[in-house]
Structures are given as structure tokens and as C-alpha cells.
């Protein structure tokens, strides 16, 4: 399968932030809508490309270990 450019760009940013490969998963269209309905926060951007909708889960960000 070809991965749309918008998804490749987001995957690159995720991997860079994690410092390793952290693959995204796909979610069925209507399941995505249900997740969005229950989301704490929804951010609408001006992105016009297809397949540019993403759901992110916020976790605990630990302090830097030095």
C-alpha cells in the first residue's frame, strides 16, 4: 500500500520526537469519528489533503533524566 504524503510527514515527526520508529495504526472511518466525539480536545487545521486526520493520545511526559 502507498502511504499518503501527509501521513508520511506526520510519521516522520512522531519518530523524531520519540527518537525511534513508533508506527501509527489505522482506525476505521466511523471508529475514528467515535474517538473524535469523545476526545478531550479537537484541533482543526487548514490541512486540505485527504487522510490528514489524526488522533493522538496524551500520556505522561517524564522529566529529563540527567
Backbone as CSV, one residue per row, in Angstrom:
resi,resn,N_x,N_y,N_z,CA_x,CA_y,CA_z,C_x,C_y,C_z
1,UNK,0.833,-1.198,0.000,0.000,0.000,0.000,0.873,1.256,0.000
2,UNK,0.426,2.248,-0.730,1.105,3.538,-0.718,0.600,4.347,0.471
3,UNK,1.516,4.924,1.206,1.159,5.756,2.348,1.102,7.199,1.865
4,UNK,-0.041,7.883,2.089,-0.158,9.270,1.640,0.937,10.154,2.239
5,UNK,1.349,11.170,1.481,2.431,12.066,1.909,2.147,12.695,3.264
6,UNK,0.905,13.105,3.505,0.574,13.745,4.781,0.829,12.789,5.948
7,UNK,0.544,11.512,5.757,0.793,10.530,6.817,2.286,10.266,6.976
8,UNK,3.018,10.252,5.875,4.470,10.084,5.957,5.105,11.231,6.741
9,UNK,4.614,12.444,6.505,5.154,13.616,7.199,4.892,13.544,8.701
10,UNK,3.683,13.144,9.072,3.349,13.028,10.498,4.154,11.901,11.130
11,UNK,4.295,10.775,10.433,5.081,9.658,10.966,6.522,10.078,11.215
12,UNK,7.076,10.863,10.312,8.452,11.355,10.468,8.583,12.196,11.737
13,UNK,7.605,13.054,12.008,7.632,13.900,13.212,7.484,13.063,14.477
14,UNK,6.621,12.064,14.439,6.445,11.175,15.599,7.748,10.443,15.887
15,UNK,8.347,9.867,14.865,9.603,9.127,15.036,10.708,10.033,15.567
16,UNK,10.766,11.269,15.074,11.788,12.212,15.540,11.567,12.556,17.010
17,UNK,10.321,12.761,17.399,10.014,13.102,18.792,10.321,11.942,19.730
18,UNK,10.082,10.725,19.278,10.317,9.537,20.095,11.773,9.084,20.062
19,UNK,12.500,9.492,19.025,13.877,9.048,18.882,13.988,7.622,18.377
20,UNK,12.891,7.101,17.877,12.850,5.739,17.323,11.579,5.606,16.490
21,UNK,11.509,4.523,15.744,10.300,4.272,14.957,9.143,3.953,15.903
22,UNK,8.037,4.645,15.730,6.842,4.444,16.547,5.663,4.449,15.582
23,UNK,5.415,3.306,14.927,4.443,3.273,13.834,3.014,3.618,14.261
24,UNK,2.346,4.364,13.405,0.934,4.682,13.612,0.105,3.466,13.227
25,UNK,-1.116,3.436,13.720,-2.057,2.394,13.313,-3.213,3.062,12.580
26,UNK,-3.908,2.288,11.779,-5.082,2.837,11.102,-6.319,2.541,11.950
27,UNK,-7.305,3.385,11.804,-8.576,3.227,12.507,-9.673,3.363,11.465
28,UNK,-10.629,2.474,11.517,-11.750,2.504,10.585,-12.455,3.859,10.690
29,UNK,-12.951,4.329,9.584,-13.521,5.681,9.471,-14.508,6.025,10.584
30,UNK,-15.531,5.194,10.789,-16.561,5.525,11.775,-16.055,5.338,13.203
31,UNK,-15.116,4.450,13.395,-14.480,4.308,14.710,-13.689,5.578,15.027
32,UNK,-13.062,6.163,14.008,-12.343,7.425,14.195,-13.311,8.525,14.623
33,UNK,-14.467,8.583,13.981,-15.458,9.605,14.340,-15.885,9.454,15.799
34,UNK,-16.071,8.212,16.255,-16.458,7.975,17.650,-15.356,8.429,18.604
35,UNK,-14.117,8.141,18.252,-12.996,8.607,19.079,-12.984,10.128,19.146
36,UNK,-13.208,10.765,18.014,-13.190,12.226,17.975,-14.304,12.819,18.836
37,UNK,-15.470,12.179,18.842,-16.583,12.663,19.665,-16.231,12.653,21.149
38,UNK,-15.419,11.681,21.565,-15.079,11.509,22.980,-13.773,12.206,23.368
39,UNK,-13.158,12.865,22.420,-11.850,13.481,22.667,-11.956,14.647,23.642
40,UNK,-10.915,14.831,24.424,-10.831,15.966,25.336,-10.668,17.262,24.542
41,UNK,-9.917,17.176,23.463,-9.601,18.366,22.679,-9.537,17.982,21.203
42,UNK,-10.110,18.811,20.356,-10.029,18.621,18.908,-9.425,19.892,18.323
43,UNK,-8.423,19.716,17.484,-7.768,20.853,16.839,-8.058,20.776,15.348
44,UNK,-8.678,21.809,14.828,-8.979,21.864,13.402,-7.931,22.727,12.728
45,UNK,-7.307,22.188,11.690,-6.278,22.928,10.965,-6.782,23.261,9.565
46,UNK,-5.967,23.903,8.809,-6.310,24.224,7.430,-5.866,23.146,6.452
47,UNK,-5.455,21.985,6.967,-4.993,20.887,6.102,-6.110,20.485,5.160
48,UNK,-5.807,20.454,3.865,-6.826,20.131,2.872,-6.581,18.793,2.178
49,UNK,-5.456,18.156,2.480,-5.161,16.876,1.830,-6.003,15.758,2.442
50,UNK,-6.330,14.774,1.615,-7.050,13.603,2.108,-6.183,12.841,3.104
51,UNK,-6.815,12.135,4.005,-6.148,11.290,5.006,-5.256,12.105,5.937
52,UNK,-5.648,13.341,6.205,-4.875,14.206,7.084,-5.477,14.346,8.471
53,UNK,-6.350,13.415,8.857,-6.952,13.440,10.195,-6.194,12.461,11.086
54,UNK,-5.834,12.925,12.275,-5.057,12.094,13.189,-5.624,12.195,14.590
55,UNK,-5.523,11.122,15.341,-5.902,11.113,16.758,-4.645,10.784,17.546
56,UNK,-4.339,11.618,18.510,-3.161,11.407,19.349,-3.615,11.209,20.786
57,UNK,-2.935,10.347,21.498,-3.236,10.125,22.907,-2.136,10.772,23.732
58,UNK,-2.539,11.632,24.636,-1.576,12.302,25.508,-1.283,11.373,26.680
59,UNK,-0.013,11.232,26.974,0.403,10.440,28.121,1.172,11.307,29.092
60,UNK,1.811,10.672,30.023,2.640,11.386,30.987,4.003,11.625,30.362
61,UNK,4.478,12.838,30.434,5.797,13.177,29.917,6.733,13.286,31.113
62,UNK,7.661,12.307,31.264,8.557,12.338,32.423,9.611,13.434,32.280
63,UNK,10.140,13.904,33.419,11.219,14.899,33.334,12.463,14.266,32.718
64,UNK,13.298,15.089,32.130,14.544,14.584,31.546,15.418,13.994,32.644
65,UNK,15.928,12.805,32.397,16.843,12.174,33.357,18.257,12.627,33.028
66,UNK,18.924,13.207,33.988,20.295,13.667,33.750,21.227,13.008,34.721
